[in-house]
Amino acid sequence: MAAGFVISAPASGVGKTTLTLALARAWRNRGLNVQCFKSGPDYIDPAFHAAATGRASVNVDSWAMDRGGIAHLVSRGADADVVLAEGSMGLFDGVAARGVSGTGATADIAEMLGWPVVLVIDPSGQAQTAAAIAAGLRDYRPGVRLAGVVLNRVASPRHEDLVRRALNDSGIAVFGALPRHAEISLPKRHLGLVQAEEQGEIGKLIDEAARFVAEHVDLDAVLRSAASWSPQPAAKGLNVTPPGQRIALARDAAFSFVYPHMLEAWRRAGAEISTFSPLSDEAPDASADVCWLPGGYPELHAGKIAANARFRSGLRAFAETRPVHGECGGYMVLGTALTDADGIRHEMTGLLGLETSFAKRRMHLGYRLAELAAPMPGHRSGARLRGHEFHYSTILAQPDTPLAVVHDATGAVIAETGSQRGHATGTFFHLIAEDR
């Protein structure tokens, strides 16, 4: 039986990821097997989880996944001693309209799995009010149980004492209080944390976080608060079809946003994946039958991508006879041109007519439900695909045949339809699962 719980908070930016990594590494250092998950559509945090635990982490998402699919994914924690699900945004933050099994809120996963919530509270600029916030979260939704609180970034012993007293008076356990500690701050950029694979010192940073948290948090009390859990058998996994038998997958610092559960599902279905690096001027494997360009940060490497002739010509040659699909950043690279944040226009591969710009950034964020108007690799025309969009680019031109009718989580039709031309297709959303 594993000890299962959820790490959440009232809002983003209060330290959920740092605490999750620190707890995971601290318990691993004690000889425990730790399994992490990420609630919601985040393709960066699972890599940090894997660095902390030595085990692959995957996303679980109540808006895009059914209960059977979620149960299938979390069953990988069957042999673990501790199972941690890191939340996204605030505990109850989701979309207004219910999806497959919920609104995408972390609270959905906590209730579905029966795991209590360890709440990270940053009491900066307040004291006793932190207890009112914690009590409100505790009482907001029946079925979601609060185990206790870890305070983060407390200003002084006096500050900590004021907050602790108020929480104790409210009947809320305080597992520990963390003073401000700049040495364990994770670097960020415009789409979130800088990726784990880009940080050569990530192991040392996690070790320092684990040491710091073990010094200030009662790890045994946290474990005692967790629910005893063993996975329930899942009749079916996620509805995910590989785009081909042999998949050439772009993979480097510019193309890295792909959900781990997608790759696992492709392999489980018998597909073979060969990776190549556009930034190293590599072309897709000529023996592959489909090429997939995931999202990432092409806008940070646009000049190099534009200059890499072997990659560009190799991709064009591939697309003459076989399907090529791009998601978000990959879609932009399949387009005609990308203008970077400095206003410099870079020629892309030209397989699609899409032209995008980061010169005037505008955030596009949210769940997407797409009904395909034409087939794309792995999915027939008419399929209903669920995914998530997050980027800061502006569409300057999207002249090709629309790939899909795309709705946001409220049901409103959006302009980011994706494109189709010849063997090339692209979408701004990252695919999570297909409706059954």
N, C-alpha and C positions, 0 to 999 in steps of 0.2 A: 504494500500500500504506500502510495506517495503522499507527501504533504503538499497540497495544492492551494495556491492563493493568487490574487491579482494585485498588482501594484498600480495605483491610480492616484489622481490628484484633483483639485478643483479646476485646474486649467493647465494649459501648455506652459512649458518653460520653468517649472518649479523643481525639476530634478528627478523625474521618474526614471529616465534611462540610466543616469548615473547610479541611482540607488539599486536598480535592477542588476546592473553589471557588478556592482560592489557586493551585493548579497550573493549573487550566483558564484562569483569567484571565492568569496569568503567560505561558503559552504563546500565548494569544490576543494579548497585548501584543507578542509577538515576530512576529506575523503568521501564526501557524498557525491552521488551522481545527480546532476542538476539539468533539468530540461526547461528551456525558455520558449515562449510563444510571444507573438506581437498581435494585439487586438487592433484591427483596422488596417487600412491600406498604406502601409509604410514599408518601402523596400530597402531602407538603409539600416534600421535598428536590428533586424535579424542577423546581419553580419557581425555586429557588435556582440550580440548574444552568443554566437558561435565562438567568437574570440574568447569570451569569458568562461564558457562551459566546456568547449571541445566537442559540442554536439550541435548539429544543424538545428536552426530555429525556423519556424514558418509562421505565416500570418493566419489568423482566424478572423472572420468578418461576417457579422450577422446580417448585413444588408445584402451581400453578394453570395453568401453560402447558406445552404440548408443545414439543419441540425445534424443530419447524417454525415455530411461532408465535414463539418466541424468535429464531430465525434471521431471520424476517421483520422483527421489530422492530429488531434490531441492524443490519440492512442499510442503515438510514438513515445509518450512519457510513461508507458506501462512499467518499464524497468528502472525508472528514476526514483531517487529518494525524495527529491524536492522538485515541484513543478511551478514555474513562475510565468504568469501572463502579464506582460507589460501593456498598460492601456495607452490610448491616444487621447489627446486633448483632455477635457474634464470627464469625470466619471460618467455623467449622464448625457454627454454631448453626442448627438447623432443627427440624422436628418429628420425632416418633418414627416415624411411619408415612409411607412414601413416597407422594408424590402423582403427578402426571402424568409428570414427568420427573426428579423428585428430591424432596428434603425441604424445599426452600425455603432452603437454606443458600447463602451467598455462594460457598462452595467449589464448589458444583454449577456455577455460571455460569463460574467461572474454569476448571474442567476442561473444560466443554462447549465453550467458545470458545478454549481453549488460551492464555489470557492469564495472564502471571505476576502475582503478588500483591505489591504494595507495602504493607508492614505498618506501621501507626501504633502505636507503643508509648509509653505513658505510664509512665515509670519512677519516678513519685512514690512515696516510701516504700520504695524498693528500689534496687539497683544491679546487681550481676552476675546477680541472679535474672532480670532482664529478658532476658538472653541465653538462659537456660534456657527461658523461655516462648517466645521466638522460635524456638529450635531445636526445641522440641516441636511447634509449629505447622508448621514446615517439614517435619518428618518424619512427621506424623500420617497423611497420606493420599496414597498414590501417585497421580500424575496432577495434583496441585496443586503448582505450582512457586513458590517464594518468590524474588522478585527482590532484595529488600533491605528495609531498615527506615528509617523516619523517626522520630526520637525527639521527643516532644512534652512540653512543660512541664518541661524539665530545670532543676534547682535552681541549679546553679553550674557553672563550668568543671571543677572537680574531679569533680563528679557525672557530668558528660558523659564525662570521660576514663575513669572506672571502667566505665561502661556500654559505651562504644566498645571498650575493650580486650577486654572479655568477648565482645562480638559478633564482633570480628575473630578472636579465638581460636576461635570456633565456625564460622568461615568464612562469616559473614553480613555482607553489605555494609551500610554505614551511609551513607545518602544525605544525611543532615543531622540537625541537632539544633536544636529550637526552644525558646528560653527562654520562660518565662511572659510572656504579652503580653495584658493585659486588653482592649486596644483592639480586638481581633478576636474577642471572645467574642460568639456569636450568642444573642440573648435567647430564653428558653424559656417554655412554659406546659404545662399538664397533659397535652396530647396530643403534645408534642414542641416543635420550634422555632416561634416566632412566624412566621407566614407571610411570605414574601418581599414580597407585595403590600401588607402592612401596615407595612412598614419603608421609610420615605421615604429613609433614608440607606444603603440596602443596597448601592448601587453604590460609595459611598465606602468602606464596610466591606470589600467584596471587593477593592477596589484596595489598601487597606492590608494586607490579608491576603496578596495577591500580592506586594507589595513586601517584606513581612517574610519570606515563605517564600523568595523569590528570593535574599534576603540570606543565608539560613542553609541552604538545600538546593541540592545540585548538580543543577540541572534537566537538564543534558546527560547526566549519569550515569543519571538516572531514565529518560530517553528511550532511551538505549542498552540499558537492561535490558528494554524492552518487546518484545513479540512483534510481528513483522511480520504484518499481518492484512489479509485482504480477505474480504468477506462471501461465504458460500456461498449459492447460489440456494435459495430456500425455495419448495416446491411450493404451500404454503398458508399464509395468515396465521392470525391467531387466529379462533376461532369466536365472533364477536361480532355480534349482530344489533341494528340500531337499533330503539328502541321505537316509532318512528313515522316518517312521512315529514317532518313539520314538528314539531320538538321545542321546547317552551318550557322553558328551563333556568334555574332559580333560580341566581343568581351574584352574590355579594357576600361580605362578611367573615363572615357567618353561614352561608353555603352555598357552600363552595369545595372540598370534598374529593371530587374526581372524578378518576379516573385519566386522564391525557392520552391513553393508547392507546385508551380507550373513545370519547372524542370524535372522535379521528381515524378510528377504524373506522366510527363512525356516518356521518361525512361522506363517507368513501370509498365507503360503500354507497349514497350519494345523498341522505342525510337533510340537511335544513336545520335549523340550530340558532339560535333567537332567545333572547337572555338577558333576564332581568328581575331587579330587585332588591326582594325583600320588605322589606329594611331601609329602602328609599326609598319604601315603600308603593306599589309597583308590582304590578299584576296580570299574570298570564300572558297572552301574546299570544292574542287571541281567534281568530286564524286558525290557530293550532296545532292538531294533532290528538292531542297527548299532552303532559303536563306532568311534569317530572322535578325533584324536589327532592333534591339531593345532601346529604351530610353536611357538617359544619363545626362551628361554635361557637354554635348557637342558645341554649345555656344562658347565654352571656355577653350576649345581646341579647334575652332572653325578654320583658322588659317592653316593649320597642319593638315586637317582633313582635306581642304581644298587643294593643297600642294601634293598630296599623296596619290600620284598618278596610277601606280600599280593597283591600289585598292579601288579607285574609281573605275578604271577600265575593266578590272576583273569583275566588279559587281555588275557593270553594264553588260558584259559578255554573259554572265550567269543569267541575268534577267531576260536575255533573248529567248531562252528555252525553258526556264523554270521559275517558279514563284519566288518573289522577294517581298517580305512584309516588314514594315517599320512601325514601332510604337513611339509616340511622342518625339523624343530627340531623334530616334531612328527614322521616323516619318519626315522630320525636317531635313535630315541628310539625304533622303530619297528625293527631296524637292530640288528646285532650280537654284535657289540661293538662300543664304542665311546672313542677315545683318547682325553684327555683334553689338554689345553694349556701347562700344565706342563709335558706332555708326559706320563701321567698315563692312562693306558687302563682300561676302565670300561665295564663290560658285560651289554648289554642291553636285550631286551625281546626276541630276536631271532626269531621273526615271519617272518623276511626277512633276507637275507644274507648280506645286506648292512653293510659296515664298514667304519667309517669316522674318521677323525683326525683334531684337531685344533692345533696340535703341530707346524705345519708350515702353518700359516694362509694364505689363498689366497681368495681374495674377488670375489664372484660371484654375479653379479648385473645386472638386466635388465628384460624387459618384456619377456614373454614366450607364445608361441602359440603351444598347444599340440593337436595332433590328436590321440585319444585313440586307441590302438591296442587291448585292452581288456576292458571290462566294469569296472567301479569303482562306488562306492556308489553314486547314483543319476544320473549317466551318462552312456549312452550306448557305446558300441564299435563303433568307427568311429566319435564320438562327437568331436567337435573342442572347446577346452577350452582355455580361455585367463587368464593369471595370471602374477605374478611377483615373481622373485627370488632374495633373498638378504641374503647371509650367507658367512661365512669365513671358512667353513670346506672343507677338501680335501677328495675325494673318494679314499679309499684304496681298496675296493672291492664292486662290484655291480653285483653279479652273477645270480640273478633271472631273470625270463622272463621280458623283458622290458614292461612297462605299456603303453608307448606312443612314438611316434616320436615327438620330441620337437624341435622347432625352436626358435631362438632369434628374435628380432624385425627386423633384416635385412634379415631374411629368412634362415640363416645358421643353419644347424643341430647341436645340442649340445649333449654332452655326458650324461647330467643329464636326463635320459629317464624315471626315476621312475621305480618301480618294482612291480611285482605281484607274489604272491605265496599263493595258497590255498584261504582263505578268506581275506588275508591281501594285501593291496595296499598302495603305498606311492609315493609322488612326492616331488621334491625340490621346486617347485613353489607353491605360495599361490593362490588359485583360486579366480578370480574376477567375471567372467561371462562366459556363454557359448554362442558361436555364434548362431544366430537364424537359 
